[in-house]
Structure formats: structure tokens, C-alpha cells
Amino acid sequence: MSTTKPIRKIEDIEALKNYFLHKKHNLRNYTMVCLGINSALRISDLLSLTWGDVYDFTNSCFRQHIAIIERKTGKRTENALNTNAMKALESYKNSLSEVTEQTFIFPGRGRKKPLSRSQAYRILRSAGQALHFETGISCHSLRKTFGYHAWKMGVQPAVLMQVFHHSSFQVTKRYLGIEQDDIDQVFLAINL
């Protein structure tokens, strides 16, 4: 069984976003990718989000954080919404005819239920294949991509362990998808 990998190349992330935004003209899937790689949420939590989780209807503005109880762990998490996530959400929201607090952000076919995890997987897998990614991508790739790029930007693994609510550093280490070229960069950068 292969392990899900993060999307390591920024060009591949941009290609994936552009695939949904420009080639497929699908703002729902584009927003799913943008929010997935910028929020570090598990796919089950991401797909169950409603507009009320990200948008304050009373004050007509986007919330600064996504505050939810994680389905898997039962722990409360509060993840900041960054500029790219908010821009994607705003474009998507503006394209919809009717949005309420209870409306799922990523609705399934009937619009009464959220997109299923299996359908989200098929959407991402087929995009990865169409874009000829070296490794296949899955729903979990979005969460792992956040971790990998946060680590590459210098975020300490202990902080990422807290972000992901992992019980051990070993789990976080696997998440980061560290490979030989990452290790090589450490030796080449030290160069004493």
C-alpha cells in the first residue's frame, strides 16, 4: 500500500489550482484545494464545513478563524484563514446564488449533503493524473502539503505536531514527507 505524499513542488500546487480554476472552471473544487492546503484540516472536517463556519452573516465578513471540533479526535481546533483561502472562499461565495449559514461549502450532488470523501478523492486523483504528477494525490495530500511547506518555511515540527493534534512526533515526521533531497539541502546549506 502506498503512502499518501504531500505536493512538494509549488509549481504543482499552482498547476492543480489552475486546473480547477481555469481549465475546469470549477470554483467548488478550486476552493476545496485552496482551503485544504491552507487550513490543515482533515478531509472529513473540510467537507463538512458550512458557510457559517467561515462567514459571519451578521457582520457580512469572513471569519478570521475556522473553529471546529475535529470529528476524528473530538478536539477543538481553531485555524486561521489566510489570504489565499479567503480569496478562494470569497470568489466561490460570490458565484453562488443562495448561501445560508447551514449551506455546505462543498455540497454533493443533491446539495443537501456535503461532497463525499470518495468523490473528493476521485476529483483529486483524476486532476493529478491529468496533470501528470509524479506521485498520485489524494484527499490527505492536501493536509500533508500544508505540513510539508510549513516545515520548509521553518515551522518547528513540534508546532506542526500541535497543529495536527498528533500524539507522537513520529506521526508528524511521516506527515512531512521528508525525502533525501530535503536532507541533502541541510548538508549543502551548512557548508562550514
N, C-alpha and C positions, 0 to 999 in steps of 0.2 A: 504494500500500500504506500503510495507516495505521500509525502508531507506537503501541505499547502505552503507556498512560498509567498513572501511579500513581493510587491512590484518594486524592484530595486532601482530601475532607471527612471529618472524624471521624465525623459522623452516618452517612455512607455505610459506613464501616468497621463501625460498630456495627450498622447495618441488615444488612450481609452476614453478620456473625457470628450475629446473632439469627435470620436467615433459616434458617440450618442448625441452630441450637441449638433454637429454639422452634417454628418453622413446619414444618421438615422432620424434626426430631428425629433428626438425623444427626451423631453425635459425631465420626465419622471426618472428615467434610467440615468441620465446625466447627474441629476441631483442625488440619486442613490449612491453613485460613485463618489461624488464630491463630499457628501455628508459622511459616507462610510470611511473614507480615508482621512477625514479631518476630525472625526469625533471619537474614534477608538471604540465605538460601540460594537457589541456582538450583533450579528445579523438578525437574531430574533428580537433584540431590543430596537434595532434600527427600523425594521419593517413594521413594528407595532407602534411607532411614533404617530401621534396625531398632530394636526396643526396647532392645537392648544399647547403642545409640549414645546413648540419653538416660537410661537407667535402670541403676543399679548393683545387679544382682541379689544380689551378695554381701552388701552392706550395706543392702539394701532401701530405697534412696533414689534420688531423681533426681540426675543428674549436674549439676554447675554449668555445664558447657560441652558443646556438641556439637563434637567433634573429629573431623574427617574429612579425607580427601584429595579435593579437588574433582575431579569427573570431567572437566570441560572444561579446566581449567588444569593439573591434576596437582599443584597446590599444597596444602599442609596449611593448613587453616583451623580456628580454634578460636573459636566464637561462644558467648557467654554465654547461658544460658537465663534469661529474665526471669520475673517473677511470673505474668504473663498466659499465657505459653507453658507454664509448669509447671502452672498450674491446669487448662488445657485438656488437657494430656497426662495429668494425674492423673485427671481425670473420665473421660476416654476409657479409660484403662488399667483403672480400677475397673469399667467397664461390660463388659469383655471376660471371657469365661470362661477362656480359656487364653492366657497370654503367656509367651514364652520370649525369650532374648537374640536369637535368629535370626528371630523373627517380625517381618515388616514392619509398621511403624506404619500405613501406608496401603496395605492389601492390595487387590489387584484382585479380580475375581470369584471366581477359584479359590482365593484366599488363599495360593497358593504363590509368586506373583509380586507385585511392587508394582503399584499402580494405574498405568496407562499415562498418559503425558503428554497424549495426545489425549483420554482420558476425563477427566482433571483439567481440561483446557481446556473440555470440554463442560459439566462441572459448574459451573465458574465463570462461563462465558458465559451459561448459562441462568439462573443466580442474578442476574446483572447485569441481564438482560432482565426477569426477574420483578420486580425492584426498581426498574425504570425508570431506571437510571443514565444520566447524560448521555452518557458515553462507554463503549464496551464495555470489559470487563475480560478479562484472560487470565491465564495462569499467571505471566507475567513481571510483571504488575501487582503481585503480592504483594511481590516483591523491590524493585520501584521504589517501592512505597508506603513500605517501611521507609526507603529513602534520602530520599524527599521529606520525611517527617515528622521524620527525624533532622536534616535540613538546617534545617527550620523551627524546630526546638528549639535551633539554634545550633551544631550539629556542623559543624566546618570541612570544606569539600569535599575537602581533601587527606586528611583522616582517612577520609572515605567512599570515596575512591579506593583507599585501602589495604584497607578492609573488603571492597570489591567485587573486589579484585585486578585493577583496571583498569590498562591500560598507559598510558593518557593521560587528562589532565584533561577533554578534550573528550568522551570517552565518559561519564565521570561526570556532566558537565554535562547531557548529554542525558537521562541516567537520572533526574535530579532533577525533570524536567518543569516547569521554571521558566516561568511564563507572565506576561503583562502585569500581572495583579493582584498578583503577588509583587513585581515591580519597582516598581509603584506604592506598595506598602507601605513600601519603603525610602525613597522620596522623602517620603512623608507622615510617616514616623516621625522623620526628621532634623529637619525644621521648625525651622531655626536662626533 
